C-alpha cells in the first residue's frame, strides 16, 4: 500500500520516530507538555507502532 507513491509502512515508521522523540524529550523535561498531552501521545504511539508492525509483518 502506498500514499502518493510512499509506502504506508515507511510513513508509520517516521511517525513513530517523531512520537518517540516527543516522548523522550518530554520525559527528560526538554519540553514540558501537560501530562494529558504526554499520555495521549503515548497511546497514539502504541497504536501506530502496532499498525506499523502488523503491516510490516504482512508485507514481508
N, C-alpha and C positions, 0 to 999 in steps of 0.2 A: 504494500500500500504506500502511496506517495501523496504528498500535498505539494502542489506546484513543482513537481519533479524531485522533491526531497523526501527521503524515507521517514515515515512516522516514527520508526524506532529511533532514528537519529534525532529527530525533534524532541521526543520524550527524554532522550539521554541528555540533551542540552538543558532542557527544562529542569531535570533532576539535578544537574550540576549547579545551576543557578539557585535552586531551592536549598541544596546542601550548603552552599556558600553563605546564603542568608542565615540559615540556622546556626552555622558555626560562628558567623560574625555577631549574631545576637547573643549566643551563648558566651562568647568571650567579651561581651559588652563593648564591642567596637561600635555597634549601632544599638539603640535602645528602644525597640518597639514595645508596644503594650503586650502584656502576657497573652491576651486573647489573639493577637495577630500571630504571635510565636506558635501558639497551639494550632491555629488554623493552617498555617503554612506547614507545620509538621504533619498534619493529617493529609494535606494536599500532596506532600512529598511521598507519603506511604502509598497513596492511590496511584500517583504517576509512576512510582517505582514498580509497583505490581503490574501495571499495564505495560510498562517497558519490558519487564522480564517475561511476561506471558507472550507478548508479540515477538520478542527475540527468540524465545523457545520455539514458537510455532513456525517462524521463518527459517530456522536452522534445520 
